[in-house]
Amino acid sequence: MNAEVACWRLIGAVYARPGVQQSCLLLQERVQADIVVLLFGGWLARCGIALSQDAAHEATALVGPWREAVVRPLRAIRVTMKSSPLMGRPEAAALRERIKADELAAERIELGLLVGWAASRWPQTGAPAADLVATNLPLCLPAAPDAAAGAALQQIMDACREAIIEYDSGINTHYLP
C-alpha cells in the first residue's frame, strides 16, 4: 500500500471515531480549519515527523488554491442542497450524494498533494510518535481556537493519538503500509 492510501485510511479511521466528525465541523466553522491539512498533521506524527510553523504554512499554501477553487465550492453546494425543499425528490438526493462523492474525491486529491510534498520534504521518516500529535495539529489551524474549538481540537488529537497507539500495539494496522 502506498503512503497516500495509507494516509487516507488513517484519516478515515480518525474521522470515524465517536465525536470526531462533529469536532471537525466545529473547527471548520469557528477557525476555517482545513480538516484534510489538520488530519494530515496526525499522519505526519504517525510517520515520526514534527511540523514546524513554516512547514505547516507551506503545506496550507500548497493546497489552498485547490481547496478554494474546488473543495469549498463543492461543500457549499452540498450544504445548501441539504436544506432545499427539493431534497424530497429522489433525483435531487441522488445528485447531492454524487456531489458529496466528488467533494471526497477532491479532498483525496488535496491529500495526494500533501503526501507528495511530505515525501519530497522528509524522505526519511521516524518511528510513529503519538506525542507529536499535540505539536502538529495545532500548527495546522489557521487561527487560535476559542474554548469550544479548543475542546474540539483536543478530541481530534486524542483520536489521532489512539489511532497511532493502536498501530504501535498491532491492534489496527489496516490503514498503514
Residue pairs with C-beta under 8 A, 6 or more apart in sequence:
1 9
1 176
1 177
2 177
3 115
3 119
3 177
4 111
4 112
4 115
4 116
5 177
6 175
6 176
6 177
7 40
7 43
7 111
7 114
7 115
8 108
8 111
8 175
9 174
9 175
9 176
10 39
10 42
10 43
10 46
10 163
10 175
10 176
11 36
11 39
11 40
11 42
11 43
11 111
12 175
13 163
13 172
13 175
14 20
14 39
14 42
14 156
14 159
14 160
14 163
15 21
15 24
15 39
17 159
17 162
17 163
19 155
20 155
20 156
20 159
22 152
23 151
23 152
23 153
23 155
23 156
24 33
24 35
24 38
24 152
24 156
26 148
26 149
26 152
27 33
27 35
27 38
27 141
27 145
27 149
27 152
27 153
27 156
28 35
30 145
30 146
30 148
30 149
30 152
31 141
31 142
31 143
31 144
31 145
31 149
32 142
32 143
33 140
33 141
33 142
34 60
34 63
34 67
34 110
34 140
34 142
36 63
36 67
36 71
36 107
36 110
36 111
36 114
37 56
37 59
37 60
37 63
37 114
37 140
38 137
38 140
38 141
38 156
39 156
39 160
40 59
40 111
40 114
40 115
40 118
40 140
41 51
41 56
41 133
41 136
41 137
41 139
41 140
42 133
42 136
42 137
42 156
42 157
42 160
42 163
42 164
43 115
44 50
44 51
44 118
44 132
44 136
45 128
45 129
45 130
45 131
45 132
45 133
45 135
45 136
45 137
45 160
45 164
46 128
46 129
46 160
46 163
46 164
46 167
46 176
47 118
47 122
47 125
47 126
47 128
48 125
48 126
48 127
48 128
48 129
48 132
49 118
49 122
49 125
49 126
49 132
49 136
50 129
50 132
50 135
50 136
51 59
51 135
51 136
51 139
51 140
52 139
53 139
55 121
55 139
56 136
56 139
56 140
58 117
59 114
59 117
59 118
59 140
60 140
60 142
62 113
62 114
62 117
63 110
63 113
63 114
66 106
66 109
66 110
66 113
67 110
70 106
70 109
71 103
71 106
71 107
71 110
74 99
74 102
74 103
74 106
75 103
77 99
78 96
78 99
78 100
78 103
81 87
81 92
81 95
81 96
81 99
82 96
84 92
86 92
87 93
87 96
128 164
128 167
128 168
129 164
130 160
130 161
130 164
130 165
130 168
131 161
133 157
133 160
133 161
133 164
134 157
137 153
137 156
137 157
137 160
138 153
141 153
145 152
145 153
163 172
163 175
166 172
166 173
167 173
167 176
